[in-house]
Amino acid sequence: METKTLTDQPDNSGSAWIRLVLGILGGFPLMGGLWVAQPAFAETPAAIETFSQESMAACRSAGGSPKLLDSFLTPTGDLNGDEVTDYVTDLAGLECVNAWSYFCGSAGCPVTVWLSGPEGFTVGWGGSAQQWKQRGREIVVSMHGQLCKPPRIGAQSCEVAMRFDRPQSPPAKAVISKGTSHPSPTGIWQLRQSGRGPGIASVDGVGRLDTLTALCLRDRPVMMARLTDEAGEPSLTFTFEFPDRTIEVSGVAGATTRKTYILDPRTSGLPEAMSGKVNAVNLRIGGQEQGMLSLSGSTRALLGALSSCLKFGD
């Protein structure tokens, strides 16, 4: 299996930038958490090395000086049953000196579970966690109350235990066939703050879409569509059918997982259309109808998340 020496070298390629988005956003940037100090590792899997370099480069772009702590990378032993050691990265273990809150906020810090496989290491889970711990083959994360299901006040956190050596069923969401009537959309767009940085807008999806997220990253607007299943395609077309127009956006799959696709929200005025007067939009993914995506609360959430990097009305 390919390994690299963990070094403090930036990688500003486009594919690495996408990997950074996926690593930071597996859910929503988090706050400082529970971690276990580990010795530094001379050899690091290539995917984790790239993620580490991109995270350090992101810190520098914010005016900070990155410093990797031992708690950044933790070997967990075999989590998925292939007899190869897996890893957890925790950005609470990457100090961004002089830009201390760049990665972390009230919801915690980005935590990522890296699983070995035939083609190297991929992301088994990534998201916001105020704390994380290992319990046998389980990874247990403590979530900010607003990220729990159902959401609650932030101080009322919840624990989520995950195993990766058993099949996991995706959340049940109805897929709407052609010719059927659309159900009423559910879900309200939420705007959550990431430390002192810009907010992150998100809404629960419909059909194959698990979550749609929007934020500014390095002064660039980004939308992420996380699916309930792995699509497999390197790119996928997302079609938003508004009453007065149809907008098609090509989503690009991340290098480590094809459950999450990066969309350019500047395409054909998508943010403006989504923050208009309609309360839902019909969604198609890869030409297949998924149902009505809620736009309730989208105006406030999208303006709060994207106004610093995207001029609405262009």
Backbone bond lengths (Angstrom), bond angles and torsions (degrees), N, CA, C in turn:
res aa  C-N    CA-C-N  psi(-1)  N-CA   C-N-CA  omega(-1)  CA-C   N-CA-C  phi
1 M - - - 1.474 - - 1.526 108.83 -
2 E 1.339 115.87 137.02 1.457 119.53 -175.03 1.519 111.07 -69.05
3 T 1.327 116.09 132.58 1.453 120.60 175.75 1.499 109.19 -131.60
4 K 1.341 115.90 159.68 1.447 122.53 177.41 1.511 108.88 -135.34
5 T 1.303 116.39 159.72 1.451 120.43 172.72 1.523 108.64 -80.13
6 L 1.315 118.25 131.17 1.448 122.60 -178.79 1.522 109.48 -67.97
7 T 1.304 117.01 113.72 1.459 122.24 -176.34 1.504 110.61 -127.02
8 D 1.309 115.46 162.79 1.461 122.39 -178.65 1.523 108.82 -98.19
9 Q 1.355 115.55 65.24 1.455 120.47 -177.97 1.514 109.30 -122.31
10 P 1.345 118.35 129.65 1.457 119.99 -179.99 1.508 112.09 -73.74
11 D 1.321 116.13 151.35 1.462 122.95 174.52 1.517 106.40 -132.75
12 N 1.310 117.52 110.28 1.454 120.62 -173.49 1.521 112.00 -106.70
13 S 1.329 117.88 22.11 1.454 120.03 178.53 1.510 110.41 -71.17
14 G 1.348 115.87 159.63 1.457 119.85 -178.30 1.509 112.81 -62.61
15 S 1.344 117.41 -42.61 1.461 119.58 -178.69 1.515 111.18 -65.26
16 A 1.332 117.06 -36.77 1.467 119.63 178.42 1.513 110.78 -68.07
17 W 1.335 116.67 -34.84 1.466 120.41 177.44 1.520 109.96 -62.29
18 I 1.334 117.45 -40.56 1.461 120.76 177.59 1.517 110.33 -63.81
19 R 1.352 117.19 -39.94 1.457 119.42 178.64 1.521 111.74 -62.74
20 L 1.343 116.01 -35.53 1.462 119.18 178.08 1.519 110.59 -64.30
21 V 1.357 116.74 -43.46 1.462 120.60 178.44 1.521 110.02 -57.49
22 L 1.334 116.10 -46.62 1.465 119.70 -178.78 1.511 111.56 -64.04
23 G 1.316 116.15 -41.13 1.460 119.25 -178.77 1.503 112.56 -65.43
24 I 1.357 116.51 -41.82 1.460 120.62 -177.97 1.517 111.50 -74.08
25 L 1.354 117.31 -31.13 1.449 120.24 -169.60 1.503 117.14 -105.22
26 G 1.277 121.31 9.95 1.456 118.80 -177.75 1.493 109.82 -42.66
27 G 1.258 119.59 -17.94 1.444 126.35 171.23 1.486 107.86 -154.56
28 F 1.331 116.30 -94.08 1.464 121.20 -175.75 1.505 107.54 -148.83
29 P 1.363 119.58 133.39 1.460 120.04 -174.61 1.518 113.13 -52.34
30 L 1.280 113.85 142.92 1.448 121.64 -166.13 1.509 114.79 -114.59
31 M 1.290 116.31 -178.82 1.454 122.55 -178.38 1.521 110.49 -105.63
32 G 1.327 117.15 168.37 1.463 122.08 -178.22 1.509 111.54 -55.02
33 G 1.311 118.18 140.32 1.445 118.84 -170.52 1.506 113.78 -133.13
34 L 1.303 114.09 -165.70 1.459 121.68 178.20 1.509 108.17 -86.95
35 W 1.292 116.68 125.60 1.444 119.55 176.78 1.519 109.31 -141.53
36 V 1.317 115.12 162.55 1.461 121.16 -179.73 1.515 108.10 -115.42
37 A 1.319 117.62 123.42 1.462 120.64 -178.67 1.521 109.55 -65.23
38 Q 1.349 114.56 136.70 1.444 120.97 179.49 1.521 108.44 -130.70
39 P 1.318 118.27 155.94 1.448 119.89 177.00 1.518 111.36 -66.98
40 A 1.332 117.60 156.05 1.450 121.79 178.53 1.526 109.23 -66.71
41 F 1.341 116.30 149.97 1.450 121.41 -177.28 1.512 109.76 -112.07
42 A 1.327 116.14 130.08 1.460 120.30 179.57 1.516 110.98 -75.44
43 E 1.343 117.65 -31.13 1.457 122.11 -178.14 1.523 108.82 -116.80
44 T 1.336 116.07 131.30 1.456 121.54 -177.95 1.524 108.65 -133.94
45 P 1.349 119.32 136.44 1.459 120.65 176.78 1.531 111.47 -54.34
46 A 1.335 116.12 146.09 1.467 121.48 -172.23 1.527 112.84 -57.48
47 A 1.348 117.66 -42.11 1.467 120.06 -177.92 1.522 111.03 -63.73
48 I 1.334 116.82 -39.06 1.462 120.26 179.46 1.516 110.41 -72.00
49 E 1.326 117.01 -36.82 1.463 121.11 176.18 1.528 110.91 -59.33
50 T 1.341 115.76 -45.07 1.465 119.92 179.90 1.521 111.07 -64.08
51 F 1.330 116.52 -43.86 1.463 120.88 177.62 1.529 110.74 -60.12
52 S 1.326 116.86 -41.47 1.462 121.08 179.65 1.524 110.90 -62.89
53 Q 1.331 116.83 -45.75 1.461 120.93 179.88 1.523 111.31 -61.67
54 E 1.348 116.23 -43.43 1.458 119.87 -179.73 1.525 111.70 -65.85
55 S 1.313 117.14 -38.12 1.461 120.47 178.30 1.525 110.77 -64.19
56 M 1.333 117.26 -41.03 1.460 120.60 178.18 1.524 110.77 -67.14
57 A 1.336 116.57 -38.35 1.461 120.06 177.15 1.524 111.08 -64.19
58 A 1.337 116.91 -38.08 1.464 120.82 178.12 1.526 110.62 -64.09
59 C 1.323 116.89 -39.65 1.469 120.88 176.93 1.527 110.15 -60.24
60 R 1.334 116.52 -45.69 1.466 119.81 179.85 1.530 111.26 -61.72
61 S 1.341 116.38 -39.31 1.465 119.80 -178.51 1.528 111.27 -64.13
62 A 1.332 116.81 -22.54 1.468 121.26 178.16 1.526 111.33 -90.82
63 G 1.346 117.41 5.70 1.454 120.95 178.99 1.508 113.87 88.62
64 G 1.337 117.07 11.64 1.450 120.40 -178.63 1.512 113.13 -101.09
65 S 1.314 115.46 173.08 1.457 122.83 175.98 1.521 107.71 -118.46
66 P 1.341 118.48 114.10 1.467 120.46 -175.55 1.518 113.01 -75.96
67 K 1.325 115.39 142.33 1.451 121.50 176.72 1.521 108.23 -140.02
68 L 1.343 116.38 113.20 1.453 121.00 179.76 1.528 110.65 -78.75
69 L 1.330 116.03 128.00 1.459 121.87 174.61 1.526 109.09 -99.62
70 D 1.323 116.30 163.44 1.456 120.14 179.31 1.526 112.09 -59.11
71 S 1.340 116.72 -28.85 1.463 120.73 -176.61 1.519 113.06 -76.28
72 F 1.338 118.23 -5.27 1.473 120.59 -179.83 1.524 110.97 -63.55
73 L 1.330 117.51 -40.96 1.467 121.85 -175.19 1.520 110.22 -125.38
74 T 1.342 116.27 124.11 1.459 121.45 -178.90 1.528 110.35 -125.49
75 P 1.325 118.59 121.40 1.465 119.93 172.29 1.518 109.72 -74.09
76 T 1.309 117.39 137.19 1.466 120.98 -174.28 1.518 112.62 -112.47
77 G 1.326 117.23 1.15 1.453 117.77 -169.38 1.523 108.82 77.32
78 D 1.307 117.52 -166.60 1.465 122.33 -176.64 1.526 110.63 -83.11
79 L 1.326 116.91 115.68 1.466 121.40 179.52 1.532 112.57 -98.28
80 N 1.337 117.62 -30.38 1.467 119.73 -172.30 1.522 113.97 -108.79
81 G 1.334 117.46 10.33 1.455 119.96 171.20 1.512 116.35 82.88
82 D 1.351 117.79 17.19 1.465 118.95 179.54 1.527 112.23 -104.52
83 E 1.325 116.98 9.72 1.465 124.23 176.73 1.530 112.82 65.32
84 V 1.339 116.96 24.99 1.462 122.52 175.41 1.525 108.00 -120.56
85 T 1.320 117.16 139.20 1.463 121.30 -179.46 1.527 110.87 -64.15
86 D 1.323 116.11 132.98 1.465 122.79 175.29 1.529 108.88 -104.76
87 Y 1.348 116.63 176.00 1.464 120.35 -172.97 1.532 111.01 -141.16
88 V 1.325 114.17 159.28 1.467 122.15 168.73 1.523 107.67 -125.85
89 T 1.340 117.04 131.63 1.459 121.16 169.74 1.519 108.85 -106.28
90 D 1.325 115.69 143.41 1.465 122.29 -178.77 1.530 107.12 -135.16
91 L 1.333 116.78 113.95 1.461 120.14 -177.21 1.519 112.92 -71.03
92 A 1.343 117.73 -3.38 1.466 119.25 167.04 1.523 109.70 -65.31
93 G 1.329 116.60 -21.09 1.452 122.26 179.11 1.518 113.62 -93.16
94 L 1.336 117.55 12.52 1.452 121.52 172.36 1.523 106.95 -119.78
95 E 1.315 116.48 97.70 1.465 120.26 179.00 1.522 109.40 -71.66
96 C 1.322 116.04 130.72 1.461 121.16 175.49 1.536 106.33 -109.96
97 V 1.331 114.83 85.19 1.467 121.38 -174.09 1.526 109.92 -61.48
98 N 1.346 115.34 131.58 1.472 124.15 -178.41 1.526 113.01 76.34
99 A 1.321 117.37 -1.21 1.473 121.89 170.00 1.530 105.49 -142.59
100 W 1.307 114.72 56.52 1.463 122.57 -166.69 1.525 113.54 -58.04
101 S 1.315 118.22 -35.46 1.469 120.23 -174.27 1.526 112.44 -96.85
102 Y 1.339 117.14 16.15 1.466 119.35 -174.77 1.531 111.68 -60.88
103 F 1.314 118.13 -44.49 1.455 121.00 -176.46 1.528 113.19 -93.04
104 C 1.312 117.33 -29.57 1.460 120.63 -168.68 1.522 112.09 -115.90
105 G 1.319 115.18 153.52 1.455 121.56 179.15 1.510 110.21 -149.41
106 S 1.321 116.05 -159.83 1.457 119.98 -175.42 1.521 112.46 -66.04
107 A 1.321 117.71 -21.20 1.462 120.64 -179.78 1.515 112.68 -90.18
108 G 1.320 117.84 -5.60 1.451 120.44 177.30 1.513 112.83 121.57
109 C 1.323 117.03 -155.90 1.463 123.61 -179.75 1.526 109.30 -127.23
110 P 1.337 117.43 152.45 1.470 119.74 -178.80 1.523 112.37 -62.95
111 V 1.321 115.54 123.57 1.463 123.11 177.18 1.528 107.50 -118.17
112 T 1.325 116.58 134.81 1.464 121.17 -177.97 1.521 109.80 -131.56
113 V 1.336 116.37 131.99 1.461 122.64 174.73 1.527 107.65 -97.64
114 W 1.333 116.53 121.52 1.465 122.66 -178.56 1.519 109.17 -106.02
115 L 1.344 116.08 122.81 1.461 121.79 -177.81 1.526 110.38 -112.60
116 S 1.326 115.84 138.09 1.456 119.91 177.36 1.517 110.34 -76.72
117 G 1.330 115.23 153.70 1.456 120.63 179.29 1.519 109.81 -159.71
118 P 1.329 117.38 -178.38 1.469 121.19 -177.65 1.521 113.50 -59.36
119 E 1.350 117.79 -29.68 1.457 121.36 -177.41 1.524 112.24 -107.06
120 G 1.316 116.75 20.11 1.456 120.02 -179.60 1.514 111.28 107.56
121 F 1.329 116.16 -160.26 1.460 120.93 -176.82 1.523 110.85 -92.31
122 T 1.330 116.17 137.17 1.458 122.88 176.69 1.526 108.98 -129.93
123 V 1.327 116.05 166.90 1.466 121.88 -178.09 1.523 109.39 -80.87
124 G 1.331 116.13 117.78 1.458 120.61 174.83 1.515 111.99 -85.40
125 W 1.315 116.01 -33.55 1.476 122.78 174.88 1.515 107.89 -159.08
126 G 1.319 115.74 143.93 1.454 120.44 173.45 1.511 109.10 -148.00
127 G 1.310 117.44 138.60 1.448 119.61 179.51 1.504 112.79 173.37
128 S 1.324 114.22 -166.50 1.447 121.70 -176.10 1.514 111.01 -88.32
129 A 1.308 116.79 133.52 1.461 121.10 177.54 1.516 109.77 -147.76
130 Q 1.318 116.18 129.14 1.457 120.39 174.99 1.520 110.54 -74.79
131 Q 1.318 116.45 -29.05 1.458 122.58 174.97 1.524 107.84 -148.60
132 W 1.320 116.42 159.26 1.454 119.37 168.94 1.525 108.16 -146.06
133 K 1.315 115.07 154.80 1.460 120.43 177.93 1.523 108.25 -153.82
134 Q 1.325 115.26 162.86 1.455 120.94 177.27 1.512 109.38 -109.02
135 R 1.334 114.20 136.12 1.462 120.81 178.73 1.527 107.54 -132.60
136 G 1.350 115.28 92.47 1.457 118.87 -172.66 1.516 109.60 65.77
137 R 1.339 116.52 -125.05 1.464 121.05 176.13 1.523 112.32 -91.50
138 E 1.310 117.34 5.19 1.462 121.31 178.15 1.530 110.18 -92.23
139 I 1.318 115.66 142.24 1.458 122.63 166.09 1.522 106.53 -106.78
140 V 1.312 116.87 123.97 1.464 122.20 -176.40 1.528 108.30 -113.35
141 V 1.328 117.02 123.41 1.456 121.45 179.76 1.519 109.59 -114.65
142 S 1.311 115.78 142.15 1.465 122.24 175.26 1.515 107.72 -100.40
143 M 1.338 116.55 121.15 1.458 122.13 -172.26 1.522 111.69 -105.93
144 H 1.332 115.14 144.59 1.464 122.19 170.47 1.526 108.85 -56.74
145 G 1.321 116.94 142.87 1.461 120.89 -175.32 1.513 114.77 -52.89
146 Q 1.350 117.75 -35.62 1.459 120.91 -178.67 1.527 112.23 -70.24
147 L 1.340 117.72 -16.80 1.453 121.06 179.39 1.521 112.62 -96.31
148 C 1.339 116.56 -2.87 1.456 120.68 178.39 1.526 110.14 -78.57
149 K 1.297 116.24 163.33 1.469 121.21 176.53 1.520 109.06 -121.11
150 P 1.363 117.07 113.56 1.467 126.63 -1.07 1.529 111.12 -76.18
151 P 1.358 117.28 159.22 1.471 119.79 179.45 1.523 111.63 -62.55
152 R 1.335 115.64 152.07 1.461 122.18 178.91 1.523 107.59 -144.74
153 I 1.315 118.18 -176.16 1.454 118.79 178.73 1.523 108.98 -65.01
154 G 1.333 116.12 151.27 1.452 121.10 -172.15 1.513 114.93 -56.51
155 A 1.349 116.76 -36.00 1.460 120.17 -176.85 1.525 112.85 -69.69
156 Q 1.335 117.31 -18.36 1.464 120.95 -179.77 1.522 108.75 -92.31
157 S 1.312 116.26 77.91 1.464 120.87 -176.81 1.527 110.85 -72.89
158 C 1.318 115.55 168.03 1.460 121.25 177.35 1.521 108.92 -135.81
159 E 1.329 117.03 153.79 1.448 121.76 176.38 1.524 109.82 -103.36
160 V 1.324 115.74 137.59 1.460 121.83 176.90 1.523 107.89 -124.19
161 A 1.336 116.59 121.59 1.464 121.79 179.28 1.525 109.05 -101.01
162 M 1.335 116.67 133.92 1.459 121.82 -177.42 1.520 110.77 -127.37
163 R 1.336 115.60 138.83 1.461 121.62 171.65 1.520 108.02 -121.39
164 F 1.308 116.40 148.68 1.455 121.06 -174.62 1.525 112.14 -121.54
165 D 1.338 116.90 8.66 1.460 120.69 177.77 1.515 111.52 -106.51
166 R 1.344 116.42 13.67 1.458 121.77 178.50 1.519 108.85 -133.74
167 P 1.340 118.46 147.39 1.468 119.99 175.51 1.510 109.52 -62.23
168 Q 1.345 115.48 138.32 1.460 119.98 178.60 1.519 108.82 -118.83
169 S 1.319 116.42 130.89 1.458 120.96 179.29 1.514 109.64 -81.18
170 P 1.364 117.93 134.89 1.461 119.75 177.27 1.514 110.58 -70.12
171 P 1.336 117.67 159.09 1.454 120.27 177.48 1.517 111.09 -56.29
172 A 1.330 116.23 139.54 1.456 119.68 -179.05 1.514 110.32 -73.43
173 K 1.341 115.43 122.28 1.460 120.92 176.73 1.512 107.21 -141.22
174 A 1.326 116.55 133.07 1.456 120.29 -175.46 1.517 110.91 -70.56
175 V 1.343 116.50 133.19 1.454 121.59 171.67 1.505 107.50 -98.82
176 I 1.317 117.01 127.15 1.460 122.04 -173.47 1.522 110.03 -91.53
177 S 1.325 117.99 124.51 1.455 122.18 178.06 1.520 110.06 -84.37
178 K 1.341 115.78 157.66 1.461 119.80 177.88 1.522 109.95 -60.71
179 G 1.315 114.62 143.36 1.437 120.46 177.42 1.509 113.56 90.09
180 T 1.319 118.90 -9.30 1.456 121.10 178.08 1.514 109.22 -95.34
181 S 1.318 116.26 156.50 1.460 119.90 178.21 1.515 109.47 -76.60
182 H 1.343 116.43 151.68 1.452 121.18 -179.20 1.522 110.18 -82.45
183 P 1.315 118.49 132.99 1.463 120.19 174.89 1.516 109.91 -71.87
184 S 1.315 116.29 162.75 1.457 119.78 175.73 1.524 109.07 -65.37
185 P 1.342 117.60 136.04 1.459 119.96 -179.31 1.523 110.57 -68.00
186 T 1.313 115.47 149.50 1.454 120.35 175.98 1.511 108.51 -120.21
187 G 1.333 117.48 159.10 1.459 121.03 177.40 1.512 111.96 100.04
188 I 1.309 115.52 147.62 1.462 123.20 178.52 1.514 107.98 -126.57
189 W 1.335 117.14 135.57 1.454 121.04 176.87 1.524 109.65 -61.91
190 Q 1.324 115.68 135.75 1.455 121.77 179.76 1.528 109.45 -116.00
191 L 1.326 116.78 143.72 1.464 122.31 173.09 1.516 107.37 -115.56
192 R 1.343 115.84 117.02 1.452 120.94 -178.54 1.512 108.89 -118.97
193 Q 1.299 116.53 142.27 1.460 121.67 -178.81 1.516 111.14 -87.35
194 S 1.334 116.14 144.34 1.459 123.18 176.87 1.517 108.03 -113.05
195 G 1.326 116.93 87.78 1.462 120.40 -176.79 1.518 109.64 60.32
196 R 1.356 116.07 -131.59 1.456 120.54 177.44 1.509 112.17 -93.28
197 G 1.321 116.43 0.84 1.450 120.99 -178.07 1.519 111.32 -80.81
198 P 1.353 115.60 -175.82 1.464 120.20 179.72 1.517 111.11 -66.32
199 G 1.304 116.32 162.35 1.455 120.69 -178.60 1.516 112.15 -78.59
200 I 1.307 114.90 171.67 1.455 122.84 177.48 1.521 107.22 -125.10
201 A 1.334 116.69 124.12 1.462 122.20 179.09 1.520 108.96 -97.56
202 S 1.328 117.20 139.48 1.463 119.25 179.63 1.522 110.16 -154.26
203 V 1.330 114.76 156.58 1.461 121.47 177.49 1.530 108.37 -148.74
204 D 1.320 116.38 146.31 1.464 120.41 173.75 1.521 108.89 -66.98
205 G 1.337 115.48 143.63 1.450 120.50 -174.81 1.516 113.86 -89.23
206 V 1.337 114.06 -162.82 1.456 122.34 -179.85 1.525 107.06 -144.55
207 G 1.341 117.01 149.76 1.456 119.48 -178.70 1.515 111.20 61.84
208 R 1.336 116.52 -127.87 1.469 121.33 -179.94 1.519 112.77 -76.00
209 L 1.320 117.24 -16.55 1.460 120.62 -178.85 1.518 109.79 -79.82
210 D 1.327 115.90 117.76 1.464 120.53 178.93 1.523 110.74 -82.67
211 T 1.339 116.89 -50.19 1.463 121.77 -177.75 1.524 109.68 -149.07
212 L 1.332 117.01 142.14 1.458 122.51 171.42 1.525 107.45 -116.56
213 T 1.338 116.27 128.02 1.459 122.73 -173.88 1.521 109.72 -127.28
214 A 1.332 117.41 145.63 1.467 122.48 177.34 1.521 109.33 -135.81
215 L 1.342 116.64 140.14 1.463 121.05 178.52 1.522 109.42 -164.35
216 C 1.339 115.76 168.78 1.462 122.49 171.45 1.522 108.15 -99.23
217 L 1.327 116.64 129.65 1.455 121.59 176.50 1.527 108.17 -133.02
218 R 1.340 115.84 119.50 1.470 121.60 -175.93 1.524 110.76 54.46
219 D 1.313 116.57 44.96 1.459 123.54 178.91 1.521 112.53 61.30
220 R 1.289 116.73 25.30 1.464 121.74 179.76 1.516 108.77 -126.06
221 P 1.349 118.47 129.24 1.461 119.77 178.91 1.525 111.04 -73.00
222 V 1.317 115.90 138.73 1.459 121.78 -177.25 1.520 109.19 -136.54
223 M 1.327 116.59 137.16 1.460 121.70 167.38 1.524 107.64 -120.21
224 M 1.330 116.05 140.71 1.454 121.66 178.38 1.518 109.60 -124.19
225 A 1.329 115.22 128.37 1.463 121.56 176.86 1.529 107.76 -109.61
226 R 1.307 116.49 110.98 1.477 121.08 178.47 1.519 108.51 -98.07
227 L 1.349 115.77 125.23 1.456 121.25 -178.29 1.521 110.96 -93.16
228 T 1.331 115.71 163.07 1.461 120.45 177.15 1.520 111.70 -81.69
229 D 1.351 116.24 -12.51 1.455 121.03 -179.45 1.532 108.52 -138.74
230 E 1.309 116.82 166.71 1.458 120.38 176.21 1.515 109.10 -83.37
231 A 1.348 116.46 119.86 1.458 120.51 -177.80 1.528 111.13 -73.88
232 G 1.335 116.72 -37.17 1.446 120.12 179.10 1.518 114.50 91.69
233 E 1.339 117.97 -29.03 1.448 120.82 -178.06 1.531 110.54 -78.53
234 P 1.362 117.81 143.84 1.465 120.20 176.97 1.519 112.36 -67.03
235 S 1.343 117.68 -25.89 1.464 121.57 175.08 1.520 108.71 -141.70
236 L 1.312 115.03 153.99 1.458 121.44 -174.64 1.529 108.20 -146.26
237 T 1.328 117.32 137.60 1.459 121.22 -179.11 1.527 110.40 -91.33
238 F 1.335 115.17 127.65 1.465 122.57 175.47 1.527 107.66 -107.53
239 T 1.321 116.53 121.21 1.463 121.86 -176.79 1.522 109.99 -111.33
240 F 1.336 116.29 123.07 1.464 122.81 179.34 1.528 108.11 -108.88
241 E 1.335 116.60 113.09 1.468 121.90 -175.84 1.527 110.21 -100.59
242 F 1.353 114.90 98.16 1.461 121.74 176.90 1.527 109.29 -86.92
243 P 1.339 118.09 163.99 1.468 119.67 179.64 1.522 113.30 -58.24
244 D 1.355 117.51 -32.77 1.470 120.37 -174.75 1.522 114.16 -108.87
245 R 1.326 118.70 -3.54 1.457 120.81 -179.14 1.517 110.39 -167.52
246 T 1.324 114.05 164.32 1.461 121.54 175.53 1.517 108.42 -123.29
247 I 1.325 116.42 129.99 1.465 121.70 -178.37 1.527 108.22 -118.52
248 E 1.339 115.30 124.98 1.461 121.03 176.54 1.525 109.56 -107.57
249 V 1.316 115.50 131.85 1.465 121.72 -179.70 1.524 108.32 -126.97
250 S 1.325 116.70 132.09 1.460 120.94 177.23 1.523 109.13 -88.23
251 G 1.321 116.99 124.04 1.455 122.13 177.54 1.519 110.14 -98.92
252 V 1.331 116.60 136.33 1.460 122.40 -179.17 1.529 109.02 -105.20
253 A 1.329 116.36 128.29 1.460 120.77 -177.93 1.516 110.67 -72.65
254 G 1.322 115.88 146.58 1.452 120.71 174.94 1.518 110.80 -69.32
255 A 1.325 115.71 160.82 1.464 120.52 -177.26 1.522 112.16 -72.56
256 T 1.326 117.72 -25.33 1.464 119.90 -175.31 1.521 113.50 -102.15
257 T 1.322 117.91 -15.09 1.457 119.86 178.65 1.521 109.33 -153.73
258 R 1.321 116.48 145.67 1.458 120.53 176.07 1.521 110.42 -112.29
259 K 1.327 114.69 33.86 1.452 120.90 169.13 1.517 110.08 -99.96
260 T 1.323 117.40 -16.03 1.463 121.85 -177.52 1.528 109.68 -122.42
261 Y 1.329 116.30 130.91 1.458 122.51 -176.88 1.528 109.74 -121.91
262 I 1.344 115.33 137.48 1.456 122.02 178.83 1.513 109.32 -92.29
263 L 1.344 117.34 125.98 1.459 123.35 178.80 1.522 109.45 -113.93
264 D 1.323 116.70 144.26 1.463 121.25 175.06 1.522 108.19 -90.35
265 P 1.332 118.49 108.51 1.469 120.56 -176.05 1.517 113.92 -70.88
266 R 1.345 117.64 -5.33 1.463 119.98 177.58 1.519 112.26 -80.19
267 T 1.334 117.13 -8.45 1.460 121.62 -175.77 1.524 111.58 -65.27
268 S 1.319 116.17 117.74 1.477 122.96 170.62 1.521 113.89 52.16
269 G 1.337 117.01 33.18 1.464 120.11 175.93 1.509 114.01 67.85
270 L 1.332 117.68 34.30 1.467 120.61 -177.38 1.530 113.13 -60.24
271 P 1.348 120.77 -46.68 1.466 119.04 -179.48 1.527 113.03 -60.19
272 E 1.356 116.37 -40.67 1.464 119.12 179.37 1.525 111.05 -63.57
273 A 1.343 115.97 -41.39 1.463 119.24 179.63 1.525 111.21 -65.35
274 M 1.336 116.30 -38.19 1.456 119.68 -178.36 1.520 112.47 -74.33
275 S 1.323 117.09 -20.86 1.470 119.85 179.05 1.520 111.52 -102.89
276 G 1.319 116.76 23.14 1.462 121.56 178.65 1.521 112.17 -83.93
277 K 1.337 115.63 -149.89 1.461 120.26 -172.93 1.522 113.75 -93.59
278 V 1.334 118.73 -10.25 1.467 119.80 179.86 1.522 109.93 -78.51
279 N 1.323 116.22 152.35 1.472 119.15 -177.01 1.520 113.19 -102.30
280 A 1.349 116.91 1.92 1.459 120.14 178.07 1.519 109.24 -164.90
281 V 1.329 116.29 158.19 1.465 121.72 178.26 1.521 107.93 -137.22
282 N 1.327 115.68 139.27 1.458 119.88 178.05 1.534 109.45 -74.92
283 L 1.325 116.83 133.48 1.462 121.70 -174.82 1.518 111.00 -116.66
284 R 1.344 114.71 134.94 1.458 121.67 170.52 1.529 108.16 -121.37
285 I 1.312 116.30 141.10 1.465 121.92 176.52 1.518 107.53 -124.14
286 G 1.332 115.89 119.95 1.464 119.53 -177.63 1.509 112.70 58.46
287 G 1.342 117.13 31.56 1.455 121.88 179.12 1.511 114.75 85.66
288 Q 1.325 118.24 -5.87 1.458 121.06 -178.47 1.524 110.51 -102.09
289 E 1.318 115.30 131.97 1.461 120.63 -177.03 1.524 110.80 -71.11
290 Q 1.343 115.52 135.48 1.460 122.13 -177.85 1.515 113.73 -110.86
291 G 1.333 117.08 -26.36 1.453 120.59 -176.85 1.519 111.29 125.45
292 M 1.327 116.66 -165.03 1.460 122.51 -175.43 1.530 110.32 -96.67
293 L 1.336 115.23 120.27 1.464 121.76 177.27 1.527 108.85 -87.72
294 S 1.311 117.08 127.48 1.457 121.26 -177.93 1.526 111.61 -65.79
295 L 1.333 115.67 138.30 1.464 122.64 171.66 1.520 110.56 -116.80
296 S 1.310 116.90 12.54 1.461 121.01 178.44 1.526 109.93 -64.01
297 G 1.321 117.15 123.11 1.453 121.83 -179.66 1.521 114.15 79.99
298 S 1.349 117.48 5.73 1.469 120.34 -174.59 1.519 113.03 -70.27
299 T 1.343 117.98 -32.17 1.470 119.81 -177.42 1.523 110.81 -59.88
300 R 1.323 117.15 -53.63 1.466 120.93 179.92 1.525 111.34 -62.92
301 A 1.342 116.69 -44.27 1.458 120.09 -175.41 1.528 112.17 -66.24
302 L 1.335 117.58 -46.03 1.465 120.71 -177.51 1.523 111.77 -70.19
303 L 1.318 117.59 -39.11 1.472 119.82 176.50 1.525 110.18 -63.44
304 G 1.336 116.54 -42.45 1.457 119.98 -179.97 1.512 112.87 -65.65
305 A 1.332 117.13 -33.64 1.464 120.51 -176.44 1.527 113.03 -85.96
306 L 1.342 117.92 -33.38 1.462 120.56 -168.76 1.529 115.56 -113.59
307 S 1.326 118.42 -9.67 1.462 119.46 -172.89 1.529 113.48 -63.55
308 S 1.338 118.33 -23.49 1.464 119.74 -179.16 1.528 112.71 -79.30
309 C 1.340 117.35 -15.65 1.465 119.40 -178.20 1.517 113.11 -127.36
310 L 1.343 117.68 -1.51 1.456 120.75 -177.85 1.523 108.54 -142.76
311 K 1.329 115.79 125.68 1.459 120.14 178.96 1.510 109.11 -86.82
312 F 1.308 117.47 113.93 1.446 121.75 -179.87 1.526 109.35 -72.16
313 G 1.329 113.90 141.65 1.461 118.83 177.41 1.520 113.09 98.65
314 D 1.372 118.00 -5.15 1.464 120.17 176.92 1.520 110.23 -68.32
